[in-house]
Amino acid sequence: MLNRYPALAVVVVGLLFTLVGCSEKPTAPFASSATTVETHQHPSEGPHHGILVELGNEEYHAEVTHDASSVTVFILDSHAKLAVPVATAEITLNTLHDGIPAQYKLPATPEPSDPSGLSSRFALSDTELVHILDHQSAPIKMNIVIDNVSFSGEIHLDADHEHAHAH
């Protein structure tokens, strides 16, 4: 029958190639992976102009500031913008002082706006710790427990951390 109708044969063969054809889908010639990848931007400093520390898988951030005699850490949300008051008595900083391991505990010092029993601010008056923040290049380990979960992060110091000083 296809011999009698050659045009029909061409249509049938063409239809078969269309239905069975190549299963790969052509890619768009100008497709860019940049258009499909979500970007996650990190602020360069916290709302108090301090050094930011990621806690956990960015569930929280800590912001470290200091002046000539004290160090203050603020607990912030996952975007490092808003204060997060927590029911924690202290934050621990582990570092080296003259090559010897040293631990500093910053007690809760609630902001006036923090709910009773919670604190988003932790502070310690200690010129030795301030000196370490100003002169040590090795990271300082921070530990805090929030809602019975331990979080840790590292305070990475470099020559350009002057913005962490209180203004």
DSSP file with accessible surface (Angstrom, degrees, kcal/mol):
  #  RESIDUE AA STRUCTURE BP1 BP2  ACC     N-H-->O    O-->H-N    N-H-->O    O-->H-N    TCO  KAPPA ALPHA  PHI   PSI    X-CA   Y-CA   Z-CA
    1    1 A M    >>        0   0  161      0, 0.0     4,-1.1     0, 0.0     3,-0.6   0.000 360.0 360.0 360.0 -39.6    0.0    0.0    0.0
    2    2 A L  T 34  +     0   0   79      1,-0.2     7,-0.4     2,-0.2     6,-0.1   0.790 360.0  62.0 -68.3 -24.8    2.9    2.4    0.8
    3    3 A N  T 34 S+     0   0  161      1,-0.2    -1,-0.2     6,-0.1     6,-0.0   0.826 103.8  48.7 -66.9 -31.4    4.3    1.7   -2.7
    4    4 A R  T <4 S+     0   0  199     -3,-0.6    -1,-0.2     1,-0.3    -2,-0.2   0.779 117.9  40.0 -77.1 -29.5    1.2    3.1   -4.3
    5    5 A Y     X  +     0   0  131     -4,-1.1     4,-1.8     1,-0.1     3,-0.4  -0.716  64.3 171.9-122.8  79.7    1.2    6.2   -2.2
    6    6 A P  H  > S+     0   0   90      0, 0.0     4,-2.0     0, 0.0     5,-0.2   0.854  80.3  56.8 -60.9 -32.9    4.8    7.4   -1.8
    7    7 A A  H  > S+     0   0   74      1,-0.2     4,-2.1     2,-0.2     5,-0.2   0.911 105.7  50.9 -65.5 -38.1    3.8   10.7   -0.2
    8    8 A L  H  > S+     0   0   71     -3,-0.4     4,-2.8     1,-0.2    -1,-0.2   0.899 107.0  54.9 -64.5 -38.1    2.0    8.7    2.5
    9    9 A A  H  X S+     0   0   24     -4,-1.8     4,-2.6    -7,-0.4     5,-0.3   0.917 107.5  49.3 -61.3 -43.0    5.2    6.6    3.0
   10   10 A V  H  X S+     0   0  107     -4,-2.0     4,-2.5     1,-0.2    -1,-0.2   0.926 112.3  48.1 -63.2 -42.2    7.2    9.8    3.6
   11   11 A V  H  X S+     0   0   94     -4,-2.1     4,-2.6     2,-0.2    -2,-0.2   0.934 112.7  47.8 -64.4 -44.8    4.6   11.1    6.1
   12   12 A V  H  X S+     0   0   55     -4,-2.8     4,-2.5     2,-0.2    -2,-0.2   0.941 113.9  46.4 -63.6 -46.1    4.5    7.7    8.0
   13   13 A V  H  X S+     0   0   73     -4,-2.6     4,-2.3     1,-0.2     5,-0.2   0.934 113.6  49.4 -63.5 -42.5    8.3    7.5    8.2
   14   14 A G  H  X S+     0   0   32     -4,-2.5     4,-2.1    -5,-0.3    -1,-0.2   0.910 110.3  50.7 -62.0 -40.7    8.5   11.1    9.3
   15   15 A L  H  X S+     0   0   99     -4,-2.6     4,-2.6     2,-0.2     5,-0.2   0.907 108.5  52.4 -64.0 -40.8    5.8   10.5   12.0
   16   16 A L  H  X>S+     0   0   99     -4,-2.5     4,-3.0     1,-0.2     5,-0.6   0.922 109.6  48.6 -61.6 -44.5    7.8    7.5   13.2
   17   17 A F  H  X5S+     0   0  147     -4,-2.3     4,-1.8     1,-0.2    -1,-0.2   0.893 112.1  50.1 -63.0 -36.7   11.0    9.5   13.6
   18   18 A T  H  <5S+     0   0  116     -4,-2.1    -2,-0.2    -5,-0.2    -1,-0.2   0.932 116.7  39.7 -67.2 -43.8    9.0   12.2   15.4
   19   19 A L  H  <5S+     0   0  132     -4,-2.6    -2,-0.2    -5,-0.1    -1,-0.2   0.895 130.9  26.8 -74.3 -40.2    7.4    9.7   17.8
   20   20 A V  H  <5S+     0   0  115     -4,-3.0    -3,-0.2    -5,-0.2    -2,-0.2   0.866  97.4 120.7 -90.2 -38.9   10.5    7.5   18.4
   21   21 A G  S  <<S-     0   0   37     -4,-1.8     2,-0.2    -5,-0.6    -3,-0.1   0.658  75.4 -34.0  -7.1-165.9   13.2   10.1   17.7
   22   22 A C        -     0   0  107      1,-0.1    -1,-0.1    -5,-0.1    -5,-0.0  -0.499  46.5-153.4 -72.1 131.7   15.9   11.2   20.0
   23   23 A S        +     0   0  118     -2,-0.2     2,-0.2     2,-0.1    -1,-0.1   0.623  66.3  99.9 -83.5 -13.6   14.9   11.3   23.6
   24   24 A E        -     0   0  156      1,-0.0    -2,-0.1     0, 0.0     0, 0.0  -0.543  69.6-137.4 -73.6 139.5   17.4   14.1   24.5
   25   25 A K        -     0   0  183     -2,-0.2    -2,-0.1     1,-0.0    -1,-0.0  -0.798  23.7-112.8 -94.5 137.0   16.0   17.5   24.7
   26   26 A P        -     0   0  125      0, 0.0     2,-0.3     0, 0.0    -1,-0.0  -0.363  29.6-125.0 -67.6 146.3   18.1   20.2   23.1
   27   27 A T        -     0   0  125      1,-0.1     0, 0.0     2,-0.0     0, 0.0  -0.683  28.4-101.6 -90.1 149.4   19.6   22.8   25.5
   28   28 A A    >   -     0   0   63     -2,-0.3     3,-1.5     1,-0.1    -1,-0.1  -0.485  28.1-133.2 -67.9 134.4   19.0   26.4   25.0
   29   29 A P  T 3  S+     0   0  114      0, 0.0    -1,-0.1     0, 0.0    -2,-0.0   0.775 102.9  37.9 -65.6 -23.3   22.0   27.9   23.4
   30   30 A F  T 3  S+     0   0  190      2,-0.1     2,-0.1     0, 0.0    -2,-0.1   0.161  81.3 137.1-114.0  18.9   22.1   30.9   25.8
   31   31 A A    <   -     0   0   78     -3,-1.5     2,-0.4     2,-0.0     3,-0.0  -0.417  34.9-163.0 -67.1 139.5   21.1   29.1   29.1
   32   32 A S    >   -     0   0   57     -2,-0.1     3,-1.3     1,-0.1     4,-0.4  -0.985  24.4-145.6-127.6 134.4   23.2   30.2   32.0
   33   33 A S  G >> S+     0   0   91     -2,-0.4     4,-1.2     1,-0.3     3,-1.1   0.757  97.3  72.2 -67.7 -21.0   23.5   28.4   35.3
   34   34 A A  G 34 S+     0   0   72      1,-0.3    -1,-0.3     2,-0.2    -3,-0.0   0.791  91.2  57.4 -64.8 -25.5   23.7   31.8   37.0
   35   35 A T  G <4 S+     0   0  115     -3,-1.3    -1,-0.3     1,-0.2    -2,-0.2   0.704 112.1  40.3 -78.8 -17.7   20.1   32.4   36.3
   36   36 A T  T <4 S+     0   0  116     -3,-1.1     2,-0.5    -4,-0.4    -2,-0.2   0.558  94.7  91.4-106.5  -9.9   19.0   29.3   38.2
   37   37 A V  S  < S-     0   0   94     -4,-1.2     2,-0.3     1,-0.0     0, 0.0  -0.746  71.9-134.7 -90.8 128.5   21.4   29.4   41.2
   38   38 A E        -     0   0  188     -2,-0.5     2,-0.4     1,-0.0    -2,-0.1  -0.598  17.3-139.4 -78.2 137.5   20.2   31.2   44.2
   39   39 A T        -     0   0  113     -2,-0.3     2,-0.6     2,-0.0    -1,-0.0  -0.792   8.4-157.8 -98.7 142.6   22.7   33.6   45.8
   40   40 A H        -     0   0  111     -2,-0.4     2,-0.3     2,-0.0    -2,-0.0  -0.942  14.0-160.1-119.9 105.1   23.1   33.8   49.5
   41   41 A Q        -     0   0  165     -2,-0.6    -2,-0.0     0, 0.0     0, 0.0  -0.686   2.9-154.5 -92.5 140.8   24.6   37.1   50.5
   42   42 A H        -     0   0   92     -2,-0.3    38,-0.1     2,-0.0    37,-0.1  -0.923  21.8-118.8-109.4 136.2   26.2   37.7   53.8
   43   43 A P        -     0   0   48      0, 0.0     9,-0.1     0, 0.0     3,-0.1  -0.382  17.3-134.0 -66.7 152.4   26.5   41.1   55.4
   44   44 A S  S    S+     0   0  115      1,-0.2     8,-0.3     7,-0.1     2,-0.3   0.720  84.2   8.8 -82.1 -20.2   30.0   42.3   55.9
   45   45 A E  S    S-     0   0   64      6,-0.1     6,-0.2    35,-0.1    -1,-0.2  -0.972  81.2-102.9-152.9 163.6   29.3   43.5   59.5
   46   46 A G    >   -     0   0    5      4,-1.6     3,-2.2    -2,-0.3    35,-0.1  -0.209  45.6 -90.9 -82.9 177.9   26.6   43.3   62.1
   47   47 A P  T 3  S+     0   0   65      0, 0.0    -1,-0.1     0, 0.0    34,-0.1   0.707 129.7  50.8 -64.9 -16.5   24.2   46.1   63.1
   48   48 A H  T 3  S-     0   0   74     26,-0.1     3,-0.1     3,-0.0    -2,-0.0   0.170 121.9-107.9-102.7  13.5   26.6   47.2   65.8
   49   49 A H  S <  S+     0   0   88     -3,-2.2     2,-0.1     1,-0.2   116,-0.1   0.776  76.8 134.2  66.4  31.7   29.5   47.3   63.2
   50   50 A G        -     0   0    0      1,-0.1    -4,-1.6   114,-0.1     2,-0.3  -0.416  64.5 -77.5-104.4-180.0   31.1   44.3   64.6
   51   51 A I  E     -A   64   0A  16     13,-2.2    13,-2.8    -6,-0.2     2,-0.3  -0.611  47.2-134.2 -77.1 131.9   32.7   41.0   63.4
   52   52 A L  E     -A   63   0A  39     -2,-0.3     2,-0.4    -8,-0.3   104,-0.3  -0.696  17.7-167.5 -92.9 142.0   30.1   38.4   62.4
   53   53 A V  E     -A   62   0A   1      9,-2.7     9,-2.5    -2,-0.3     2,-0.3  -0.997  18.3-133.0-127.7 126.2   30.3   34.8   63.4
   54   54 A E  E     -A   61   0A  92     -2,-0.4     2,-0.5   100,-0.3   100,-0.2  -0.645  18.6-157.1 -77.8 134.5   28.2   32.0   61.9
   55   55 A L  E  >> -A   60   0A   0      5,-2.5     5,-1.5    -2,-0.3     4,-0.9  -0.965  57.2 -33.7-115.1 123.9   26.6   29.7   64.5
   56   56 A G  T  45S-     0   0   41     96,-1.1     2,-0.9    -2,-0.5    95,-0.1  -0.385 125.9 -21.4  67.7-144.8   25.6   26.3   63.4
   57   57 A N  T  45S-     0   0  139      1,-0.1    -1,-0.2    -2,-0.1    21,-0.0  -0.374 115.2 -72.1 -92.5  50.8   24.3   26.1   59.8
   58   58 A E  T  45S+     0   0   37     -2,-0.9    -2,-0.2     2,-0.2    -1,-0.1   0.715  96.5 134.6  63.7  26.3   23.6   29.8   60.0
   59   59 A E  T  <5S+     0   0   94     -4,-0.9    19,-0.3     1,-0.1     2,-0.3   0.868  81.4   5.0 -64.9 -33.4   20.6   29.3   62.3
   60   60 A Y  E   < -A   55   0A  44     -5,-1.5    -5,-2.5    18,-0.1     2,-0.3  -0.911  67.5-148.3-139.7 167.3   22.1   32.2   64.3
   61   61 A H  E     -AB  54  76A   5     15,-2.0    15,-3.5    -2,-0.3     2,-0.4  -0.953   8.3-148.3-132.3 154.2   24.9   34.7   64.0
   62   62 A A  E     -AB  53  75A   0     -9,-2.5    -9,-2.7    -2,-0.3     2,-0.5  -0.947   7.8-151.4-118.3 144.9   27.0   36.3   66.8
   63   63 A E  E     -AB  52  74A   0     11,-2.5    11,-2.4    -2,-0.4     2,-0.5  -0.982   9.4-156.1-118.3 124.1   28.4   39.8   66.4
   64   64 A V  E     +AB  51  73A   1    -13,-2.8   -13,-2.2    -2,-0.5     2,-0.3  -0.886  19.9 164.0-106.3 124.9   31.6   40.6   68.3
   65   65 A T  E     - B   0  72A  14      7,-3.0     7,-2.9    -2,-0.5     2,-0.3  -0.899   8.0-179.6-129.1 161.1   32.4   44.2   69.3
   66   66 A H  E     -cB 165  71A   4     98,-2.5   100,-2.1    -2,-0.3     5,-0.2  -0.987  13.5-163.7-157.0 156.6   34.9   45.6   71.8
   67   67 A D        -     0   0   63      3,-2.0   100,-0.0    -2,-0.3    97,-0.0  -0.430  58.8 -66.2-118.1-157.6   36.2   48.9   73.1
   68   68 A A  S    S+     0   0   86      1,-0.2    63,-0.1    -2,-0.2    62,-0.1   0.740 129.7  18.3 -69.5 -21.0   39.4   49.5   75.1
   69   69 A S  S    S+     0   0   58      1,-0.2    57,-1.4    61,-0.1     2,-0.3   0.522 118.2  44.0-130.3  -7.5   38.3   47.5   78.2
   70   70 A S  E     - D   0 125A  19     55,-0.3    -3,-2.0    57,-0.1     2,-0.4  -0.970  54.7-142.5-144.8 159.5   35.4   45.2   77.3
   71   71 A V  E     -BD  66 124A   0     53,-2.7    53,-2.4    -2,-0.3     2,-0.4  -0.963  18.2-168.3-120.4 135.2   34.1   42.7   74.8
   72   72 A T  E     -BD  65 123A  24     -7,-2.9    -7,-3.0    -2,-0.4     2,-0.4  -0.983   4.8-165.1-127.0 136.9   30.4   42.4   73.8
   73   73 A V  E     -BD  64 122A   0     49,-3.3    49,-2.5    -2,-0.4     2,-0.4  -0.987   5.4-161.7-121.3 129.5   28.7   39.6   71.8
   74   74 A F  E     -BD  63 121A  19    -11,-2.4   -11,-2.5    -2,-0.4     2,-0.5  -0.921  14.7-136.5-108.6 135.7   25.2   40.1   70.4
   75   75 A I  E     -B   62   0A   0     45,-2.6     9,-2.5    -2,-0.4     2,-0.3  -0.814  31.1-177.4 -93.0 127.5   23.2   37.1   69.3
   76   76 A L  E     -BE  61  83A   1    -15,-3.5   -15,-2.0    -2,-0.5     7,-0.2  -0.775  25.7 -96.4-123.3 166.8   21.4   37.7   66.0
   77   77 A D    >   -     0   0   29      5,-2.1     3,-1.9    -2,-0.3    -1,-0.2   0.019  53.3 -82.7 -72.0-176.3   19.0   35.9   63.7
   78   78 A S  T 3  S+     0   0   47    -19,-0.3   -18,-0.1     1,-0.3    -1,-0.1   0.709 131.7  51.0 -66.1 -19.5   20.0   33.9   60.6
   79   79 A H  T 3  S-     0   0  115    -20,-0.1    -1,-0.3     3,-0.1   -19,-0.1   0.381 109.5-123.3 -96.8   1.7   20.2   37.0   58.5
   80   80 A A  S <  S+     0   0    3     -3,-1.9    -2,-0.1     2,-0.2     3,-0.1   0.845  87.3  96.4  59.7  38.8   22.5   38.7   61.0
   81   81 A K        +     0   0  137      1,-0.2     2,-0.4   -35,-0.1    -1,-0.1   0.708  68.2  52.2-122.0 -42.3   20.1   41.7   61.3
   82   82 A L  S    S-     0   0  116      1,-0.0    -5,-2.1   -35,-0.0    -1,-0.2  -0.826  80.2-110.2-109.8 144.9   17.8   41.3   64.3
   83   83 A A  B     -E   76   0A  59     -2,-0.4    -7,-0.3    -7,-0.2    38,-0.1  -0.361  25.0-157.9 -67.0 142.8   18.6   40.5   68.0
   84   84 A V        -     0   0   32     -9,-2.5     2,-0.2    36,-0.2    -9,-0.1  -0.913   8.0-148.8-124.8 100.9   17.6   37.1   69.3
   85   85 A P        -     0   0   42      0, 0.0     2,-0.3     0, 0.0    35,-0.3  -0.533  22.2-171.4 -68.8 133.7   17.2   37.0   73.1
   86   86 A V  B     -G  119   0B   7     33,-2.4    33,-2.3    -2,-0.2     2,-1.4  -0.895  34.0-118.3-128.2 156.5   18.1   33.5   74.4
   87   87 A A  S    S+     0   0   73     -2,-0.3     2,-0.4    31,-0.2    31,-0.1  -0.510  70.1 125.3 -91.9  64.8   17.9   31.7   77.7
   88   88 A T        -     0   0   22     -2,-1.4    -2,-0.1    31,-0.2     3,-0.1  -0.989  52.9-152.2-127.7 135.5   21.6   31.3   78.1
   89   89 A A  S    S-     0   0   80     -2,-0.4    19,-2.4     1,-0.2     2,-0.3   0.784  73.5  -5.8 -78.2 -27.4   23.7   32.4   81.1
   90   90 A E  E     -H  107   0C  76     17,-0.3    55,-0.4    55,-0.1     2,-0.4  -0.994  52.6-129.8-162.0 162.2   27.0   32.9   79.2
   91   91 A I  E     -H  106   0C   0     15,-2.1    15,-3.2    -2,-0.3     2,-0.5  -0.942  27.1-142.8-114.3 141.4   29.0   32.5   76.1
   92   92 A T  E     -HI 105 143C  20     51,-2.6    51,-2.7    -2,-0.4     2,-0.5  -0.905  10.1-165.0-109.5 132.7   32.4   30.9   76.2
   93   93 A L  E     -HI 104 142C   0     11,-3.1    11,-2.8    -2,-0.5     2,-0.5  -0.974   5.8-163.4-113.7 126.9   35.4   32.0   74.1
   94   94 A N  E     +HI 103 141C  49     47,-3.0    47,-2.3    -2,-0.5     2,-0.2  -0.948  28.2 132.9-112.3 129.8   38.4   29.7   73.8
   95   95 A T  E     -H  102   0C  12      7,-2.8     7,-3.3    -2,-0.5     2,-0.4  -0.821  51.8 -90.5-153.1-172.5   41.7   31.0   72.7
   96   96 A L  E     -H  101   0C  82      5,-0.3     2,-0.5    -2,-0.2    42,-0.1  -0.941  25.7-167.9-113.9 139.6   45.4   31.1   73.3
   97   97 A H  E >  S-H  100   0C  44      3,-3.1     3,-1.6    -2,-0.4    32,-0.0  -0.975  82.1 -18.6-127.8 114.1   47.1   33.7   75.5
   98   98 A D  T 3  S-     0   0  140     -2,-0.5    -1,-0.1     1,-0.3     0, 0.0   0.883 129.2 -53.8  54.0  40.0   50.9   33.7   75.3
   99   99 A G  T 3  S+     0   0   62      1,-0.2    -1,-0.3     0, 0.0    -3,-0.0   0.459 118.0 111.1  80.0   0.4   50.7   30.2   73.8
  100  100 A I  E <  S-H   97   0C 113     -3,-1.6    -3,-3.1     1,-0.0    -1,-0.2  -0.904  77.4-106.2-109.6 133.1   48.6   28.9   76.7
  101  101 A P  E     -H   96   0C 106      0, 0.0     2,-0.4     0, 0.0    -5,-0.3  -0.293  43.1-175.1 -57.1 135.5   44.9   27.9   76.3
  102  102 A A  E     -H   95   0C  22     -7,-3.3    -7,-2.8     2,-0.0     2,-0.4  -0.986  13.5-156.3-135.2 146.3   42.6   30.4   77.9
  103  103 A Q  E     -H   94   0C 109     -2,-0.4     2,-0.4    -9,-0.2    -9,-0.2  -0.985   5.5-167.9-126.7 134.3   38.9   30.5   78.3
  104  104 A Y  E     -H   93   0C  14    -11,-2.8   -11,-3.1    -2,-0.4     2,-0.6  -0.976   7.6-154.5-122.9 133.7   36.7   33.6   78.8
  105  105 A K  E     -H   92   0C  89     -2,-0.4   -13,-0.2   -13,-0.2    18,-0.0  -0.938   3.7-160.0-111.4 120.2   33.1   33.5   79.9
  106  106 A L  E     -H   91   0C   0    -15,-3.2   -15,-2.1    -2,-0.6    18,-0.2  -0.874  17.9-142.5 -99.7 111.5   30.9   36.4   78.9
  107  107 A P  E     -H   90   0C  59      0, 0.0    16,-1.9     0, 0.0   -17,-0.3  -0.348  28.3 -89.8 -73.6 155.5   27.8   36.6   81.1
  108  108 A A  B     +F  122   0A  32    -19,-2.4    14,-0.3    14,-0.2   -19,-0.0  -0.414  40.8 179.8 -61.0 131.4   24.4   37.5   79.9
  109  109 A T        -     0   0   45     12,-3.0    11,-0.1    -2,-0.1    -1,-0.1  -0.727  25.1-143.1-133.9  81.3   23.9   41.3   80.1
  110  110 A P        -     0   0   70      0, 0.0     9,-0.1     0, 0.0    12,-0.0  -0.052   8.4-121.9 -54.5 144.2   20.3   41.7   78.7
  111  111 A E    >   -     0   0   45      1,-0.1     3,-1.7     4,-0.1    10,-0.1  -0.484  32.0-108.8 -71.8 154.0   19.4   44.7   76.6
  112  112 A P  T 3  S+     0   0  127      0, 0.0    -1,-0.1     0, 0.0     0, 0.0   0.837 121.0  53.1 -56.3 -28.6   16.5   46.8   78.1
  113  113 A S  T 3  S+     0   0  106      2,-0.0     0, 0.0     0, 0.0     0, 0.0   0.575  84.7 107.2 -85.7  -7.9   14.2   45.4   75.3
  114  114 A D  S <  S-     0   0   18     -3,-1.7     3,-0.1     1,-0.1     4,-0.0  -0.480  78.7-108.5 -71.2 139.0   15.1   41.7   76.0
  115  115 A P    >   -     0   0   70      0, 0.0     3,-2.2     0, 0.0    -1,-0.1  -0.248  50.2 -77.2 -61.8 155.5   12.2   39.8   77.7
  116  116 A S  T 3  S+     0   0  129      1,-0.3     3,-0.1    -6,-0.0     0, 0.0  -0.255 119.5  16.0 -55.9 131.9   12.7   38.8   81.3
  117  117 A G  T 3  S+     0   0   69      1,-0.2     2,-0.3    -3,-0.1    -1,-0.3   0.427 111.5  92.5  84.4  -1.6   15.1   35.8   81.7
  118  118 A L    <   -     0   0   55     -3,-2.2     2,-0.3   -31,-0.1    -1,-0.2  -0.882  52.4-167.2-122.7 156.6   16.5   36.2   78.2
  119  119 A S  B     -G   86   0B   2    -33,-2.3   -33,-2.4    -2,-0.3   -31,-0.2  -0.994  22.8-178.2-145.2 137.9   19.5   38.0   76.8
  120  120 A S  S    S+     0   0    2     -2,-0.3   -45,-2.6   -35,-0.3     2,-0.4   0.394  77.8  65.0-105.8  -1.5   20.6   38.9   73.3
  121  121 A R  E     -D   74   0A  71    -47,-0.2   -12,-3.0   -38,-0.1     2,-0.4  -0.970  55.8-177.7-128.7 139.1   23.8   40.6   74.7
  122  122 A F  E     +DF  73 108A   0    -49,-2.5   -49,-3.3    -2,-0.4     2,-0.3  -0.999  14.3 176.8-133.9 132.9   26.8   39.1   76.5
  123  123 A A  E     -D   72   0A  22    -16,-1.9     2,-0.3    -2,-0.4   -51,-0.2  -0.979  16.5-172.9-144.3 152.2   29.7   41.2   77.8
  124  124 A L  E     -D   71   0A  40    -53,-2.4   -53,-2.7    -2,-0.3     2,-0.8  -0.973  21.1-140.7-145.0 127.7   32.9   40.9   79.8
  125  125 A S  E     +D   70   0A  99     -2,-0.3   -55,-0.3   -55,-0.2     2,-0.2  -0.812  50.3 135.6 -85.4 111.1   35.2   43.7   81.0
  126  126 A D     >  -     0   0   45    -57,-1.4     4,-1.9    -2,-0.8     3,-0.2  -0.717  39.3-166.6-162.9 103.5   38.6   42.2   80.4
  127  127 A T  H  > S+     0   0   97      1,-0.2     4,-2.5    -2,-0.2     5,-0.1   0.796  92.1  60.9 -66.8 -27.3   41.5   44.2   78.9
  128  128 A E  H  > S+     0   0   82      2,-0.2     4,-2.1     1,-0.2    -1,-0.2   0.933 106.4  45.5 -63.2 -44.5   43.5   40.9   78.3
  129  129 A L  H  > S+     0   0    0      2,-0.2     4,-2.5    -3,-0.2    -2,-0.2   0.904 111.3  52.9 -65.9 -39.1   40.7   39.6   76.1
  130  130 A V  H  X S+     0   0    6     -4,-1.9     4,-2.1     1,-0.2    -2,-0.2   0.935 108.3  51.3 -60.1 -43.7   40.6   43.0   74.3
  131  131 A H  H  X S+     0   0  100     -4,-2.5     4,-1.8     1,-0.2     5,-0.2   0.908 109.0  50.6 -60.2 -42.7   44.3   42.7   73.7
  132  132 A I  H  X S+     0   0    7     -4,-2.1     4,-2.6     1,-0.2    -1,-0.2   0.929 109.8  50.1 -61.5 -44.9   43.9   39.2   72.3
  133  133 A L  H  < S+     0   0    2     -4,-2.5    -1,-0.2     1,-0.2    -2,-0.2   0.862 114.7  45.4 -61.7 -34.5   41.2   40.5   69.9
  134  134 A D  H  < S+     0   0   49     -4,-2.1    -1,-0.2    -5,-0.2    -2,-0.2   0.760 127.7  22.7 -79.7 -26.3   43.5   43.3   68.8
  135  135 A H  H  < S+     0   0  130     -4,-1.8     2,-0.4    -3,-0.2    -2,-0.2   0.547  94.6  93.8-123.2 -11.5   46.7   41.3   68.3
  136  136 A Q     <  -     0   0   37     -4,-2.6     4,-0.1    -5,-0.2    21,-0.0  -0.724  42.3-171.9 -90.1 138.1   46.0   37.6   67.7
  137  137 A S        +     0   0  104     -2,-0.4    20,-0.3     2,-0.1    -1,-0.1   0.685  60.7  91.3 -98.8 -20.2   45.7   36.3   64.2
  138  138 A A  S    S-     0   0   43      1,-0.1   -42,-0.1    18,-0.1    19,-0.1  -0.449  88.4 -98.8 -73.7 146.8   44.5   32.8   65.1
  139  139 A P        -     0   0   57      0, 0.0     2,-0.5     0, 0.0    17,-0.2  -0.283  29.5-134.6 -64.3 152.3   40.7   32.3   65.2
  140  140 A I  E     - J   0 155C   0     15,-2.0    15,-3.3   -45,-0.1     2,-0.4  -0.926  18.1-129.9-108.0 131.6   38.9   32.3   68.6
  141  141 A K  E     -IJ  94 154C  82    -47,-2.3   -47,-3.0    -2,-0.5     2,-0.4  -0.685  20.4-161.3 -87.1 129.3   36.4   29.6   69.2
  142  142 A M  E     -IJ  93 153C   0     11,-3.4    11,-1.9    -2,-0.4     2,-0.4  -0.922   6.6-172.3-111.1 136.0   32.9   30.7   70.5
  143  143 A N  E     +IJ  92 152C  54    -51,-2.7   -51,-2.6    -2,-0.4     2,-0.3  -0.993  10.8 161.1-130.1 137.7   30.5   28.3   72.2
  144  144 A I  E     - J   0 151C   4      7,-2.4     7,-3.4    -2,-0.4     2,-0.5  -0.987  29.7-137.6-150.7 147.6   26.9   28.9   73.2
  145  145 A V  E     - J   0 150C  64    -55,-0.4     2,-0.5    -2,-0.3     5,-0.2  -0.953  22.6-179.5-108.8 124.2   23.9   26.8   74.1
  146  146 A I  E >  S- J   0 149C   2      3,-2.8     3,-1.4    -2,-0.5   -58,-0.1  -0.992  72.3 -14.5-125.6 122.5   20.6   27.9   72.6
  147  147 A D  T 3  S-     0   0  122     -2,-0.5    -1,-0.2     1,-0.3     3,-0.1   0.913 128.8 -54.1  51.5  46.9   17.4   25.9   73.4
  148  148 A N  T 3  S+     0   0  163      1,-0.2     2,-0.5    -3,-0.1    -1,-0.3   0.663 116.1 115.0  64.4  18.1   19.5   23.0   74.6
  149  149 A V  E <   -J  146   0C  75     -3,-1.4    -3,-2.8     2,-0.0     2,-0.4  -0.980  63.7-132.2-118.1 129.2   21.5   22.9   71.4
  150  150 A S  E     -J  145   0C  99     -2,-0.5     2,-0.4    -5,-0.2    -5,-0.2  -0.653  25.1-173.9 -80.8 132.0   25.2   23.6   71.4
  151  151 A F  E     -J  144   0C  18     -7,-3.4    -7,-2.4    -2,-0.4     2,-0.3  -0.955   2.8-177.6-123.1 144.2   26.4   26.0   68.7
  152  152 A S  E     +J  143   0C  51     -2,-0.4   -96,-1.1    -9,-0.2     2,-0.3  -0.969   6.5 164.5-138.9 157.5   30.0   27.0   68.0
  153  153 A G  E     -J  142   0C  10    -11,-1.9   -11,-3.4    -2,-0.3     2,-0.5  -0.953  31.2-111.4-158.7 170.5   31.7   29.3   65.6
  154  154 A E  E     -J  141   0C  84     -2,-0.3     2,-0.8  -100,-0.2  -100,-0.3  -0.951  13.0-141.0-118.2 134.9   35.0   30.9   65.0
  155  155 A I  E     -J  140   0C   0    -15,-3.3   -15,-2.0    -2,-0.5     2,-0.7  -0.834  23.3-156.6 -88.6 109.3   35.9   34.6   65.4
  156  156 A H        -     0   0  118     -2,-0.8     2,-0.3  -104,-0.3   -18,-0.1  -0.844  10.8-166.9 -93.8 116.2   38.3   35.2   62.5
  157  157 A L        +     0   0   11     -2,-0.7     2,-0.3   -20,-0.3   -23,-0.1  -0.761  14.0 161.0-102.5 146.7   40.5   38.1   63.1
  158  158 A D    >   -     0   0   96     -2,-0.3     3,-1.1   -20,-0.0   -22,-0.1  -0.886  57.2 -83.0-148.5-177.5   42.7   39.9   60.6
  159  159 A A  T 3  S+     0   0  102     -2,-0.3     3,-0.3     1,-0.3    -2,-0.0   0.709 122.2  60.0 -65.0 -17.2   44.4   43.2   60.2
  160  160 A D  T 3  S+     0   0  122      1,-0.2     3,-0.4     2,-0.1    -1,-0.3  -0.076  70.4 102.6-104.8  34.9   41.2   44.8   59.0
  161  161 A H    X   +     0   0    9     -3,-1.1     3,-2.2     1,-0.2     4,-0.2   0.270  38.9 113.1-102.3  18.7   39.0   44.2   62.0
  162  162 A E  G >   +     0   0  115     -3,-0.3     3,-1.8     1,-0.3    -1,-0.2   0.789  63.7  73.1 -58.0 -25.8   39.1   47.7   63.3
  163  163 A H  G 3  S+     0   0   59     -3,-0.4    -1,-0.3     1,-0.3    -2,-0.1   0.672  81.6  72.7 -66.8 -10.8   35.4   48.1   62.6
  164  164 A A  G <  S+     0   0    1     -3,-2.2   -98,-2.5  -114,-0.1    -1,-0.3   0.598  75.3 101.0 -80.2  -8.9   34.7   45.8   65.6
  165  165 A H  B <  S-c   66   0A  41     -3,-1.8   -98,-0.3  -100,-0.2     2,-0.1  -0.507  85.4-104.1 -74.1 145.3   35.7   48.6   68.0
  166  166 A A              0   0   58   -100,-2.1    -1,-0.1    -2,-0.2   -98,-0.1  -0.391 360.0 360.0 -66.6 144.1   32.9   50.5   69.7
  167  167 A H              0   0  183     -4,-0.1    -1,-0.1    -2,-0.1  -100,-0.0  -0.751 360.0 360.0-101.5 360.0   32.3   54.0   68.2
